[in-house]
Amino acid sequence: MKNKKHKNKKGKKHSKKHSKEKMPSPEQMAYIAELAKEKEDANKKNEPWVGIVSLDVDYDNLDSGNFELDWNEHFIAKLLRAGYQGKVDHDIVDQWFNNVCRHIVLETYEQVQADPTHRGSIATELEDGYKEYK
């Protein structure tokens, strides 16, 4: 799977060549293969697709980390139709990703402003052991 974007908290893009890269585990390889299949299926249907290839956390500085995203051309076309702009695909996706993050932060801020006594998250149990935090 081609490295489309690797982004740290400060918005800098990095090639995985420059990071301390370790061999992917069998689980990671299976996950990457599943993403590739999802992308292929979306391409066959001419549907937009984006997926998170990896999430890296800096355990020495937990406020830092990065995501590696992959996408198809239909996702880029949808972003362009929605008004996102850029010279290259990763700039367009970067705008979208930053916008999603901005909306999450604003939603959290609005919730805290609505109820200043509530500073924590409320966890709702979902299926398959997942939790949703609000």
ZIURNOR-V492529 format. One record per backbone hydrogen bond with DSSP energy under -1.0 kcal/mol. NH is the residue of the N-H (numbers start at 0). CO is the residue of the C=O. Records with the same first field share a line. If there is no record, write none. Layout:
NH: CO + CO
This chain:
6: 66
7: 11
10: 7
13: 5
17: 14
18: 15
20: 18
28: 24
29: 25
30: 26
31: 27
32: 28
33: 29
34: 30
35: 31
36: 32
37: 33
38: 34
39: 35
40: 36
41: 37
42: 38
43: 39
44: 40
45: 42
46: 41
50: 69
52: 67
53: 67
55: 65
57: 63
58: 56
60: 57
63: 60
65: 55
66: 6
67: 53
69: 50
71: 48
75: 71
76: 72
77: 73
78: 74
79: 75
80: 76
81: 77
82: 79
83: 78
91: 87
92: 88
93: 89
94: 90
95: 91
96: 92
97: 93
98: 94
99: 95
100: 96
101: 97
102: 98
103: 99
104: 100
105: 101
106: 102
107: 103
108: 104
109: 105
110: 106
111: 107
112: 108
113: 109
114: 110
117: 114
123: 131
125: 129
129: 126
131: 123
133: 121
